[in-house]
Amino acid sequence: MRKCLLWAVIFFLAMHPLRLALADSPFYQDGAFSYTLTDEGAVLRDWQGWPAGEEQVNLLLPDTLGGHPLIGIGAYAMGISYQFDHRNRFCITVPEGVRYLEENAFDSCCNATMLVLPSTLQQIGEGFLNVFAEVSFPNGSAYFSCENGFLLDLRSNTLLYAAPSSHDYPLPSVTRLGNHCLDNWLTDRTDVILPPTLTSIGAVFYDMPELKQVTLPDSVITLDSHCFFATGLNSIQLPPDITEIPAYCFAGCDLTSIEIPEGVTRIGEYAFLYNWNLTTDVILPKSVQFVGYGAFPEEARVVAASETTHFETPEEYALRCP
């Protein structure tokens, strides 16, 4: 169960500025599809869905829009609106010639049962929130693989997405977990041990209150914003080599204690906010130079080992993040 709509609104505003920026871009219409133009071709920006009452089992995206070759699928282009009939399940085929999927291109495309992707794809952005489809490359791919339901970028060794069929397989040995890549794999899991090859973790465990324990390998050096946002974590052992705990990273969890390792230099705004069960003192090691506004619950007692540790004021935060 998702914790509450408020978390979703906060996450949207913090993580999805692109949709707001696109409001000023010139849009064109070709049937049910909206698109923008680049020097090389069209980028799909929105799909209106089928007319009310009409049911389909296959959606073959056009290879041209307005006479221009389709080269990309934009952020949130394939999401299903609240007006769509969510009982209608279908396969989506992206045509050959498409080169890239922007981040969150299929965000909330919850009706899709299969994503058929072209061999021409060179880039797939992270972000498959509320997607439950299988993935295939019928013509192969030089840059991506999809074995046991795990969609991998072979160049960066990044796990981009785990289809429902991945659930019973162990995680592959990747170096990065992309945003929301484990939503299907994590179903019914309360305790997770991550592969020892990991160095970077995106917003992977966002809003999963049933998840109580995650074992982070010592190899991890980077955690992204919202990494464990609104999970049920009651404890966490942070890797020894991380230098930053980013904004909202552990906000809304159930942590009862926090141990900040020596070497952390920066703690972002609201990093540990709304951990209501935090009852022990939080000791900041001498390495911590900056603590963002609202990083810890007001009820928590935070003790800095260094007199030079700077705690951001509301006024400073308003200037930094207007």
N, C-alpha and C positions, 0 to 999 in steps of 0.2 A: 504493500500500500504506500502511495506517495504521501509525504507528511502533510503538506497543505498547499493550497493554491498560491499563498504568499511567496513561498520559496520559488515557485515557478516564475512569478512575476519578477522577483529580484534577479533570478538567473537570466531571464530574457534581457533585461535592461543592461546587465553587466557583460553578457557574452554575445549579444546579437546586435551590435550597432550597424551592421551592414544593411539590414533590411530598412532601417530608417534612412540611411544614406541613399539608397536606391530610389527613394521617392522623388529625387531631383533628376533622375536619369530619363532620357527619352525612351518610351516604350512603344512597341508596335504590336499589332494583333494579326494573327493568322489562324482563323478558326477558333479553337478552344485554347490556343497557346499565345502567351505574351512573350515578347523577346526584346532584347537590346542588340545593337550592332557594334562590331569591332571592325578593324581593317581587314580581318581575315574571315569573318563570317558572323553568324547569329549565335546568341547565347540565350537559351531558354530560361525565362524568369518566372513563369507561372503557368499553371494548367487549371482550367475551369472545371474539369471533370465531365462526365457524361451527363446528358440531359436527365432530368428527374424521371425516375421509373425505368430508365434504360439500363440494362445489365450487360456487361462484357466480361470476357475472361482473358483477353489479351489487349494490351496497349502497346502498339508499335509507334514509338516516337518518330516523327517525320525526319528525313535526312536533310530537308531544306525548310526554311521559314521565310516567307515573303520572297522566295527566289534566292535566298542566301544559304550557303551550306551551314548546317548545324555543327558547331565546333565545341560547344560547352553547355553544361547544365548548371544553372546558377544556384546560389544559396537559397534553400527553402522552396525551390521551384516545384517539387513534386509532393509537397505536404498536402494532406487531406484536410479540407476545411470541415467545420462542424456541420455544414449543410449537406455533406456527402453521405450517401447511404453506406454505413460502415459494414453492412452485411455483404456487400459486393466485393468478392475477392478476385484478384486478377494478377497476371504476369505482365511485367514491364520490360520491353526490349529497347535498349539504347542502340541506335544504328551505328554501323561502321562509319568512320569519319569523325566521330566525336572524340576530342582529345583530352578533355578534362571534366571532372566533377568538382565544383567548388565545395568548400566546407559546408556541411549540413544540407547538401543538395536534396537528399531524400528524407530529411528530418520530418518525422510524423507521417511518413507514408505507410501508415499502419495496415492498409488493405492489401498491399503487395505480398504475393506469395513467392515470387521469383523475380530477381533482377538479372536480366541477361545483358552482359556488358560486352563492348566491342574490343577487338584486338588493338585498335588505334588509340586506346586510352593511354595517356602518358602521366596523368596526375589524378589522384583521387584524394579529395580533402577529407579531413577527419570529421566525425559527427554523424552518427546514425541513430539518433534518439528516436524511440518509438518506431523502430523498423523490425519486422519479424520475418523477413523474406530470406530465402536461400539465394545464393549468388553463383553464377556460372559465366565462363568465358568460352563459348562454343568454338571460337576460332583461335583460342589460345591467347597468351599475353607475354610480352617480353619483360614486363615490369611488375606484374602482379601474379600471385598464386592464390588459389582457394581450395585448400585440402582440409578435409574433416570439418568443413564449415568455417574455417578461419581465413579471412581475407587479409593477405599480407602484401605490403609494399616491399619488394625484394631489395630495392636499392638502399632504403633507410632501415630495413629490418624492423618495420613498424607494423603492429597489429592494428588494422583499421576497423575491423568488424568481425563479430562472431555470430554466425547464423544460428537458428534454433538447433540445427543438427550437430552443432559443436559441443552441446551440453555435456555429453558423456566422455569427451576426449580431454586429455591434459593440455594445458596451455602450451603453445609452441615457444621455443627459445628465442624470444625477440628482445630487442633493446629498448623499444618504446611501446607503451600501450596508449593508443590514440583515444581521444575524447569519446566516451560512451561506447567503446568497442566491446565491452563485456556484458552489456545489459541482458542479452539472452543467455549467455553462459553462466551468469551469476544466479539465475533463477533457483530458489530454494536453498541456496548456500548461505550459511551463517558464519563460516570460517574459511578463509582463503590463504593459501601459501603461494606466493608469486615466484616465477622462475628466477634463478640466480643470475641470469644474463641481463636483467633489466637495469637501465640507467635513467630512464625518464618515464613518468606517469602523467597522463593528461587527466581531464575531468572524468575519470572512469567510474567512480563509486558514488556519483552524485545521486542524492535522494534515495537511498536504499536503507530504510530504517531497520530491516531484518538482519542486516549484516553487522555482526558483533565484533569480529576479529579479523584483521588482515596482517599477515607477516610480511614485512618489507625486507627484501634482501639488502645486504650491506652495499651492493653495487649501485644502488639508486643514488643519484646525485641531484635530480631535479623533480620537484613536484609542481604541477600546474595549479593555477587558481581553481578553486572549487573541487579539488581532487577528491576529498572525502566529505563534501558538503552535505549535511543533513543525513548522515548515516547513523547506524546504531552503535558505532564503535564505543566501547567502554574503556579501552586501553590501546596504546600504540607505542611501539619502539621505533623511534626515528633513526634512519641510517646515519652513520657517523660522519659521512662526507658531504651532507647537504649544507648549503650556505644560506638558503633562504626558505622561509615558510610563507608562501604567498597568500594573498588576500582570500578570505573565505575558505581556506583550505580545510579546516576542521570545524567550521561554524555549524552549529545545530547538531552536534554529536552528543554522546552520553559519557564523555570522558570524566573520570573521577580524579585523575592526576595527569600532569604534563611534565615531561622531562625534556628540556631543550638541550641538545648536545653542544659541547664546545665546538666552535667552528661556524655556527650559525651567526650571520652578521645582520640579517634583516628579517623582521616579522611584519607581514603585510596587514593592512586594515582588516578588522573583523575576522582575523585568522582563527580565533578560538571562541568567538562570541556565541552566546546561548548554549554553553555547556553547563546546564543548571546543576549538575551533580559534582562539579569541581569543588572539592572541599579542602585540598591540601595547598600549601604555598607553591607558587610557581617561581623557581629560581632561574634568572636569566644569567648565563655565563658571561664572562668578560668580553667575549667576542661579539656580543650583540651590540650593534651600533645604533639601530633604528627600530622603533616599535610603532607601527601604524596606529591610527586612531581606532579605538574600540577593539583592539586586538584580543582582549581578554574580557570575560564577564566582570561586571562591576563588583560582584560579590567576591571575586578572587583576590587574594593578596599576592601581588607581584613584586618580587625583590630583585633588583639589578645588582650584580656583583661589581659592575663598573659605574663610577660616577658620571662617566661621559655618555652613557646610554641615553639616547634622545627619545622621549615619548611624544609623539605627534599630538598637537592640540587640534581642537575642532576647526579653528581658523586656518591652520596650516593645511589640514585635510581639504577644506573647502577650496583653497587655492590650488592644491595639487590635483584634485578631482572635482572640478566645478560641476 
